[in-house]
Amino acid sequence: MMRKIILSILMVFLIQNIAGAKERQSNPENFEALKLKVLENIGKKRVAMNAFETCVKSALDKKDFKTCRKTHRQTMKSLHPKERGDRGNQERGNRGRNSERR
């Protein structure tokens, strides 16, 4: 008896998740907005990469190269969404390249 109740509850949750997923996928307005946002971000990153490439090609010494890398890193960091923060690195267990080691 208990087994049937648990299975029934699980089926209800499964059906709700499937219905919700179909509802989220079927909205073409959200898809187009997402597509435009992604394309805009790609354009911004392409501009940053082209500027970085130009800077590296014109670098005359290691100091210039280091400045290029630093500027590029700041530019790319500014393109990331603010609300995400540093959460992505922590979830994967990656604390970043320059973080303190335990």
N, CA, C and O atoms as a GROMACS GRO file, in nm:
protein
  408
    1MET      N    1   0.082  -0.119   0.000
    1MET     CA    2   0.000   0.000   0.000
    1MET      C    3   0.087   0.127   0.000
    1MET      O    4   0.065   0.218  -0.079
    2MET      N    5   0.185   0.130   0.089
    2MET     CA    6   0.275   0.245   0.099
    2MET      C    7   0.353   0.262  -0.031
    2MET      O    8   0.380   0.373  -0.076
    3ARG      N    9   0.388   0.151  -0.090
    3ARG     CA   10   0.464   0.153  -0.215
    3ARG      C   11   0.382   0.220  -0.326
    3ARG      O   12   0.437   0.297  -0.405
    4LYS      N   13   0.254   0.192  -0.332
    4LYS     CA   14   0.167   0.251  -0.434
    4LYS      C   15   0.153   0.401  -0.413
    4LYS      O   16   0.149   0.477  -0.510
    5ILE      N   17   0.145   0.444  -0.290
    5ILE     CA   18   0.134   0.587  -0.260
    5ILE      C   19   0.260   0.661  -0.303
    5ILE      O   20   0.254   0.767  -0.365
    6ILE      N   21   0.373   0.604  -0.271
    6ILE     CA   22   0.501   0.667  -0.308
    6ILE      C   23   0.515   0.672  -0.460
    6ILE      O   24   0.557   0.774  -0.514
    7LEU      N   25   0.481   0.563  -0.528
    7LEU     CA   26   0.489   0.562  -0.674
    7LEU      C   27   0.393   0.664  -0.735
    7LEU      O   28   0.427   0.730  -0.833
    8SER      N   29   0.275   0.678  -0.678
    8SER     CA   30   0.178   0.775  -0.728
    8SER      C   31   0.231   0.918  -0.713
    8SER      O   32   0.219   0.999  -0.805
    9ILE      N   33   0.289   0.947  -0.600
    9ILE     CA   34   0.345   1.080  -0.576
    9ILE      C   35   0.460   1.108  -0.673
    9ILE      O   36   0.470   1.217  -0.728
   10LEU      N   37   0.546   1.010  -0.693
   10LEU     CA   38   0.656   1.027  -0.788
   10LEU      C   39   0.606   1.051  -0.930
   10LEU      O   40   0.662   1.133  -1.002
   11MET      N   41   0.502   0.981  -0.969
   11MET     CA   42   0.445   0.999  -1.103
   11MET      C   43   0.388   1.140  -1.120
   11MET      O   44   0.404   1.201  -1.226
   12VAL      N   45   0.324   1.192  -1.016
   12VAL     CA   46   0.269   1.327  -1.023
   12VAL      C   47   0.381   1.428  -1.044
   12VAL      O   48   0.369   1.517  -1.129
   13PHE      N   49   0.488   1.416  -0.968
   13PHE     CA   50   0.601   1.508  -0.984
   13PHE      C   51   0.665   1.495  -1.121
   13PHE      O   52   0.705   1.595  -1.180
   14LEU      N   53   0.676   1.374  -1.171
   14LEU     CA   54   0.735   1.351  -1.303
   14LEU      C   55   0.650   1.417  -1.411
   14LEU      O   56   0.704   1.482  -1.501
   15ILE      N   57   0.520   1.400  -1.404
   15ILE     CA   58   0.430   1.459  -1.503
   15ILE      C   59   0.436   1.611  -1.496
   15ILE      O   60   0.434   1.677  -1.600
   16GLN      N   61   0.443   1.668  -1.377
   16GLN     CA   62   0.453   1.813  -1.363
   16GLN      C   63   0.581   1.866  -1.426
   16GLN      O   64   0.579   1.970  -1.493
   17ASN      N   65   0.692   1.798  -1.407
   17ASN     CA   66   0.819   1.842  -1.464
   17ASN      C   67   0.816   1.835  -1.615
   17ASN      O   68   0.866   1.925  -1.682
   18ILE      N   69   0.758   1.730  -1.670
   18ILE     CA   70   0.750   1.716  -1.816
   18ILE      C   71   0.661   1.826  -1.873
   18ILE      O   72   0.696   1.887  -1.974
   19ALA      N   73   0.547   1.852  -1.811
   19ALA     CA   74   0.455   1.956  -1.858
   19ALA      C   75   0.522   2.093  -1.850
   19ALA      O   76   0.509   2.174  -1.942
   20GLY      N   77   0.592   2.120  -1.742
   20GLY     CA   78   0.661   2.248  -1.727
   20GLY      C   79   0.772   2.266  -1.829
   20GLY      O   80   0.793   2.377  -1.877
   21ALA      N   81   0.842   2.159  -1.862
   21ALA     CA   82   0.950   2.167  -1.961
   21ALA      C   83   0.893   2.198  -2.098
   21ALA      O   84   0.950   2.279  -2.172
   22LYS      N   85   0.782   2.136  -2.134
   22LYS     CA   86   0.720   2.164  -2.264
   22LYS      C   87   0.671   2.307  -2.271
   22LYS      O   88   0.682   2.372  -2.375
   23GLU      N   89   0.618   2.357  -2.161
   23GLU     CA   90   0.569   2.494  -2.156
   23GLU      C   91   0.683   2.593  -2.175
   23GLU      O   92   0.667   2.692  -2.247
   24ARG      N   93   0.797   2.569  -2.112
   24ARG     CA   94   0.912   2.658  -2.125
   24ARG      C   95   0.970   2.655  -2.266
   24ARG      O   96   1.017   2.758  -2.315
   25GLN      N   97   0.969   2.541  -2.330
   25GLN     CA   98   1.030   2.528  -2.462
   25GLN      C   99   0.943   2.589  -2.572
   25GLN      O  100   0.996   2.630  -2.675
   26SER      N  101   0.814   2.596  -2.552
   26SER     CA  102   0.724   2.634  -2.660
   26SER      C  103   0.707   2.784  -2.676
   26SER      O  104   0.624   2.827  -2.757
   27ASN      N  105   0.780   2.866  -2.605
   27ASN     CA  106   0.764   3.010  -2.614
   27ASN      C  107   0.867   3.067  -2.712
   27ASN      O  108   0.983   3.087  -2.676
   28PRO      N  109   0.824   3.095  -2.837
   28PRO     CA  110   0.920   3.144  -2.938
   28PRO      C  111   0.971   3.285  -2.910
   28PRO      O  112   1.081   3.319  -2.955
   29GLU      N  113   0.895   3.367  -2.838
   29GLU     CA  114   0.942   3.503  -2.807
   29GLU      C  115   1.064   3.498  -2.716
   29GLU      O  116   1.160   3.573  -2.736
   30ASN      N  117   1.061   3.411  -2.617
   30ASN     CA  118   1.176   3.397  -2.528
   30ASN      C  119   1.296   3.343  -2.604
   30ASN      O  120   1.410   3.384  -2.578
   31PHE      N  121   1.271   3.252  -2.696
   31PHE     CA  122   1.381   3.194  -2.774
   31PHE      C  123   1.448   3.301  -2.859
   31PHE      O  124   1.570   3.308  -2.865
   32GLU      N  125   1.369   3.384  -2.924
   32GLU     CA  126   1.425   3.490  -3.009
   32GLU      C  127   1.502   3.592  -2.925
   32GLU      O  128   1.608   3.639  -2.966
   33ALA      N  129   1.450   3.625  -2.809
   33ALA     CA  130   1.520   3.720  -2.720
   33ALA      C  131   1.652   3.661  -2.674
   33ALA      O  132   1.754   3.730  -2.670
   34LEU      N  133   1.650   3.533  -2.639
   34LEU     CA  134   1.773   3.465  -2.596
   34LEU      C  135   1.874   3.462  -2.710
   34LEU      O  136   1.993   3.487  -2.689
   35LYS      N  137   1.826   3.432  -2.829
   35LYS     CA  138   1.914   3.427  -2.946
   35LYS      C  139   1.980   3.562  -2.972
   35LYS      O  140   2.100   3.569  -2.997
   36LEU      N  141   1.902   3.669  -2.965
   36LEU     CA  142   1.957   3.803  -2.986
   36LEU      C  143   2.060   3.839  -2.880
   36LEU      O  144   2.164   3.899  -2.911
   37LYS      N  145   2.032   3.802  -2.756
   37LYS     CA  146   2.126   3.832  -2.647
   37LYS      C  147   2.257   3.757  -2.666
   37LYS      O  148   2.365   3.813  -2.645
   38VAL      N  149   2.249   3.631  -2.706
   38VAL     CA  150   2.369   3.550  -2.728
   38VAL      C  151   2.450   3.608  -2.844
   38VAL      O  152   2.572   3.619  -2.835
   39LEU      N  153   2.383   3.644  -2.953
   39LEU     CA  154   2.454   3.702  -3.068
   39LEU      C  155   2.519   3.835  -3.032
   39LEU      O  156   2.630   3.865  -3.078
   40GLU      N  157   2.452   3.914  -2.951
   40GLU     CA  158   2.510   4.041  -2.906
   40GLU      C  159   2.636   4.016  -2.823
   40GLU      O  160   2.736   4.085  -2.840
   41ASN      N  161   2.629   3.919  -2.733
   41ASN     CA  162   2.746   3.887  -2.651
   41ASN      C  163   2.861   3.833  -2.735
   41ASN      O  164   2.977   3.863  -2.707
   42ILE      N  165   2.830   3.754  -2.836
   42ILE     CA  166   2.935   3.703  -2.926
   42ILE      C  167   3.003   3.820  -2.996
   42ILE      O  168   3.125   3.822  -3.010
   43GLY      N  169   2.924   3.917  -3.040
   43GLY     CA  170   2.981   4.035  -3.106
   43GLY      C  171   3.074   4.113  -3.014
   43GLY      O  172   3.181   4.157  -3.055
   44LYS      N  173   3.032   4.129  -2.888
   44LYS     CA  174   3.116   4.200  -2.792
   44LYS      C  175   3.247   4.125  -2.767
   44LYS      O  176   3.354   4.186  -2.758
   45LYS      N  177   3.238   3.994  -2.755
   45LYS     CA  178   3.358   3.914  -2.731
   45LYS      C  179   3.450   3.916  -2.853
   45LYS      O  180   3.572   3.917  -2.839
   46ARG      N  181   3.391   3.918  -2.972
   46ARG     CA  182   3.471   3.924  -3.094
   46ARG      C  183   3.548   4.055  -3.102
   46ARG      O  184   3.665   4.057  -3.140
   47VAL      N  185   3.483   4.165  -3.065
   47VAL     CA  186   3.549   4.296  -3.064
   47VAL      C  187   3.665   4.294  -2.964
   47VAL      O  188   3.774   4.343  -2.993
   48ALA      N  189   3.641   4.236  -2.846
   48ALA     CA  190   3.746   4.228  -2.744
   48ALA      C  191   3.863   4.142  -2.792
   48ALA      O  192   3.979   4.176  -2.769
   49MET      N  193   3.833   4.031  -2.858
   49MET     CA  194   3.939   3.943  -2.908
   49MET      C  195   4.020   4.011  -3.018
   49MET      O  196   4.142   3.996  -3.024
   50ASN      N  197   3.953   4.085  -3.105
   50ASN     CA  198   4.024   4.156  -3.211
   50ASN      C  199   4.116   4.264  -3.152
   50ASN      O  200   4.229   4.282  -3.199
   51ALA      N  201   4.068   4.334  -3.051
   51ALA     CA  202   4.152   4.435  -2.985
   51ALA      C  203   4.272   4.368  -2.917
   51ALA      O  204   4.383   4.422  -2.921
   52PHE      N  205   4.250   4.253  -2.856
   52PHE     CA  206   4.358   4.178  -2.790
   52PHE      C  207   4.460   4.132  -2.894
   52PHE      O  208   4.581   4.142  -2.871
   53GLU      N  209   4.412   4.083  -3.006
   53GLU     CA  210   4.503   4.037  -3.112
   53GLU      C  211   4.589   4.153  -3.164
   53GLU      O  212   4.709   4.138  -3.182
   54THR      N  213   4.526   4.268  -3.186
   54THR     CA  214   4.599   4.385  -3.233
   54THR      C  215   4.704   4.428  -3.131
   54THR      O  216   4.817   4.463  -3.168
   55CYS      N  217   4.667   4.426  -3.005
   55CYS     CA  218   4.759   4.466  -2.898
   55CYS      C  219   4.879   4.371  -2.892
   55CYS      O  220   4.993   4.415  -2.879
   56VAL      N  221   4.853   4.241  -2.901
   56VAL     CA  222   4.961   4.142  -2.894
   56VAL      C  223   5.054   4.157  -3.014
   56VAL      O  224   5.176   4.148  -2.999
   57LYS      N  225   4.998   4.178  -3.132
   57LYS     CA  226   5.082   4.193  -3.252
   57LYS      C  227   5.170   4.317  -3.244
   57LYS      O  228   5.282   4.318  -3.296
   58SER      N  229   5.120   4.421  -3.177
   58SER     CA  230   5.199   4.545  -3.170
   58SER      C  231   5.290   4.550  -3.047
   58SER      O  232   5.366   4.645  -3.031
   59ALA      N  233   5.284   4.449  -2.962
   59ALA     CA  234   5.369   4.447  -2.841
   59ALA      C  235   5.516   4.432  -2.881
   59ALA      O  236   5.551   4.348  -2.963
   60LEU      N  237   5.600   4.515  -2.821
   60LEU     CA  238   5.742   4.514  -2.853
   60LEU      C  239   5.825   4.436  -2.752
   60LEU      O  240   5.934   4.389  -2.783
   61ASP      N  241   5.773   4.424  -2.631
   61ASP     CA  242   5.847   4.350  -2.528
   61ASP      C  243   5.748   4.280  -2.434
   61ASP      O  244   5.626   4.287  -2.451
   62LYS      N  245   5.804   4.213  -2.335
   62LYS     CA  246   5.722   4.134  -2.243
   62LYS      C  247   5.628   4.223  -2.161
   62LYS      O  248   5.517   4.183  -2.128
   63LYS      N  249   5.673   4.343  -2.128
   63LYS     CA  250   5.591   4.435  -2.050
   63LYS      C  251   5.465   4.475  -2.128
   63LYS      O  252   5.355   4.478  -2.073
   64ASP      N  253   5.482   4.506  -2.257
   64ASP     CA  254   5.368   4.539  -2.341
   64ASP      C  255   5.271   4.421  -2.350
   64ASP      O  256   5.149   4.438  -2.343
   65PHE      N  257   5.327   4.301  -2.366
   65PHE     CA  258   5.245   4.180  -2.376
   65PHE      C  259   5.164   4.159  -2.248
   65PHE      O  260   5.046   4.123  -2.252
   66LYS      N  261   5.228   4.182  -2.135
   66LYS     CA  262   5.162   4.165  -2.006
   66LYS      C  263   5.047   4.265  -1.991
   66LYS      O  264   4.940   4.233  -1.939
   67THR      N  265   5.071   4.388  -2.038
   67THR     CA  266   4.967   4.490  -2.034
   67THR      C  267   4.848   4.450  -2.121
   67THR      O  268   4.733   4.470  -2.083
   68CYS      N  269   4.878   4.392  -2.238
   68CYS     CA  270   4.771   4.345  -2.327
   68CYS      C  271   4.685   4.239  -2.257
   68CYS      O  272   4.563   4.244  -2.262
   69ARG      N  273   4.752   4.144  -2.194
   69ARG     CA  274   4.680   4.036  -2.127
   69ARG      C  275   4.594   4.089  -2.012
   69ARG      O  276   4.480   4.046  -1.993
   70LYS      N  277   4.650   4.183  -1.937
   70LYS     CA  278   4.577   4.239  -1.823
   70LYS      C  279   4.453   4.315  -1.870
   70LYS      O  280   4.345   4.301  -1.814
   71THR      N  281   4.471   4.395  -1.973
   71THR     CA  282   4.359   4.472  -2.028
   71THR      C  283   4.252   4.378  -2.083
   71THR      O  284   4.132   4.399  -2.061
   72HIS      N  285   4.296   4.276  -2.156
   72HIS     CA  286   4.201   4.180  -2.213
   72HIS      C  287   4.124   4.106  -2.103
   72HIS      O  288   4.003   4.086  -2.114
   73ARG      N  289   4.193   4.066  -1.999
   73ARG     CA  290   4.128   3.995  -1.888
   73ARG      C  291   4.020   4.083  -1.824
   73ARG      O  292   3.912   4.035  -1.793
   74GLN      N  293   4.051   4.212  -1.805
   74GLN     CA  294   3.953   4.304  -1.746
   74GLN      C  295   3.834   4.324  -1.839
   74GLN      O  296   3.720   4.330  -1.795
   75THR      N  297   3.863   4.333  -1.969
   75THR     CA  298   3.755   4.351  -2.066
   75THR      C  299   3.662   4.230  -2.066
   75THR      O  300   3.540   4.246  -2.063
   76MET      N  301   3.720   4.111  -2.069
   76MET     CA  302   3.637   3.990  -2.072
   76MET      C  303   3.560   3.973  -1.942
   76MET      O  304   3.446   3.925  -1.942
   77LYS      N  305   3.620   4.012  -1.832
   77LYS     CA  306   3.552   4.002  -1.702
   77LYS      C  307   3.432   4.095  -1.698
   77LYS      O  308   3.329   4.061  -1.640
   78SER      N  309   3.444   4.211  -1.760
   78SER     CA  310   3.333   4.306  -1.760
   78SER      C  311   3.217   4.259  -1.847
   78SER      O  312   3.104   4.306  -1.830
   79LEU      N  313   3.243   4.166  -1.939
   79LEU     CA  314   3.136   4.114  -2.025
   79LEU      C  315   3.052   4.007  -1.956
   79LEU      O  316   2.942   3.976  -2.002
   80HIS      N  317   3.102   3.949  -1.848
   80HIS     CA  318   3.026   3.846  -1.777
   80HIS      C  319   2.914   3.911  -1.697
   80HIS      O  320   2.929   4.022  -1.647
   81PRO      N  321   2.802   3.842  -1.686
   81PRO     CA  322   2.690   3.898  -1.609
   81PRO      C  323   2.727   3.919  -1.463
   81PRO      O  324   2.793   3.835  -1.401
   82LYS      N  325   2.684   4.030  -1.408
   82LYS     CA  326   2.718   4.065  -1.270
   82LYS      C  327   2.650   3.973  -1.170
   82LYS      O  328   2.709   3.939  -1.068
   83GLU      N  329   2.525   3.932  -1.197
   83GLU     CA  330   2.452   3.852  -1.099
   83GLU      C  331   2.510   3.713  -1.081
   83GLU      O  332   2.485   3.649  -0.979
   84ARG      N  333   2.586   3.665  -1.176
   84ARG     CA  334   2.645   3.532  -1.164
   84ARG      C  335   2.759   3.534  -1.063
   84ARG      O  336   2.778   3.438  -0.989
   85GLY      N  337   2.833   3.642  -1.061
   85GLY     CA  338   2.944   3.654  -0.967
   85GLY      C  339   3.050   3.550  -0.994
   85GLY      O  340   3.079   3.519  -1.110
   86ASP      N  341   3.108   3.497  -0.889
   86ASP     CA  342   3.214   3.397  -0.902
   86ASP      C  343   3.158   3.258  -0.872
   86ASP      O  344   3.234   3.165  -0.844
   87ARG      N  345   3.028   3.245  -0.879
   87ARG     CA  346   2.961   3.121  -0.843
   87ARG      C  347   3.000   3.005  -0.934
   87ARG      O  348   3.009   2.892  -0.887
   88GLY      N  349   3.024   3.030  -1.061
   88GLY     CA  350   3.056   2.924  -1.155
   88GLY      C  351   3.181   2.847  -1.120
   88GLY      O  352   3.184   2.725  -1.132
   89ASN      N  353   3.285   2.916  -1.075
   89ASN     CA  354   3.409   2.849  -1.039
   89ASN      C  355   3.394   2.765  -0.914
   89ASN      O  356   3.454   2.659  -0.903
   90GLN      N  357   3.315   2.811  -0.820
   90GLN     CA  358   3.298   2.739  -0.694
   90GLN      C  359   3.218   2.612  -0.713
   90GLN      O  360   3.247   2.511  -0.648
   91GLU      N  361   3.117   2.613  -0.801
   91GLU     CA  362   3.034   2.495  -0.821
   91GLU      C  363   3.114   2.379  -0.877
   91GLU      O  364   3.090   2.264  -0.840
   92ARG      N  365   3.207   2.406  -0.964
   92ARG     CA  366   3.285   2.300  -1.027
   92ARG      C  367   3.407   2.262  -0.945
   92ARG      O  368   3.483   2.173  -0.983
   93GLY      N  369   3.426   2.328  -0.834
   93GLY     CA  370   3.541   2.298  -0.751
   93GLY      C  371   3.668   2.365  -0.800
   93GLY      O  372   3.775   2.342  -0.745
   94ASN      N  373   3.657   2.447  -0.901
   94ASN     CA  374   3.772   2.518  -0.956
   94ASN      C  375   3.776   2.656  -0.891
   94ASN      O  376   3.686   2.737  -0.912
   95ARG      N  377   3.880   2.681  -0.814
   95ARG     CA  378   3.888   2.808  -0.743
   95ARG      C  379   3.958   2.915  -0.825
   95ARG      O  380   3.981   3.025  -0.775
   96GLY      N  381   3.991   2.886  -0.946
   96GLY     CA  382   4.057   2.986  -1.029
   96GLY      C  383   4.206   2.969  -1.030
   96GLY      O  384   4.264   2.904  -0.943
   97ARG      N  385   4.268   3.029  -1.127
   97ARG     CA  386   4.411   3.012  -1.150
   97ARG      C  387   4.496   3.080  -1.043
   97ARG      O  388   4.597   3.025  -0.999
   98ASN      N  389   4.454   3.198  -1.001
   98ASN     CA  390   4.537   3.276  -0.909
   98ASN      C  391   4.488   3.271  -0.765
   98ASN      O  392   4.530   3.352  -0.682
   99SER      N  393   4.402   3.177  -0.734
   99SER     CA  394   4.351   3.170  -0.597
   99SER      C  395   4.450   3.099  -0.506
   99SER      O  396   4.542   3.031  -0.551
  100GLU      N  397   4.429   3.118  -0.377
  100GLU     CA  398   4.518   3.055  -0.280
  100GLU      C  399   4.496   2.905  -0.278
  100GLU      O  400   4.383   2.857  -0.291
  101ARG      N  401   4.601   2.832  -0.262
  101ARG     CA  402   4.592   2.686  -0.253
  101ARG      C  403   4.587   2.646  -0.107
  101ARG      O  404   4.646   2.712  -0.021
  102ARG      N  405   4.516   2.539  -0.079
  102ARG     CA  406   4.506   2.490   0.060
  102ARG      C  407   4.624   2.406   0.097
  102ARG      O  408   4.631   2.357   0.209
   0.00000   0.00000   0.00000
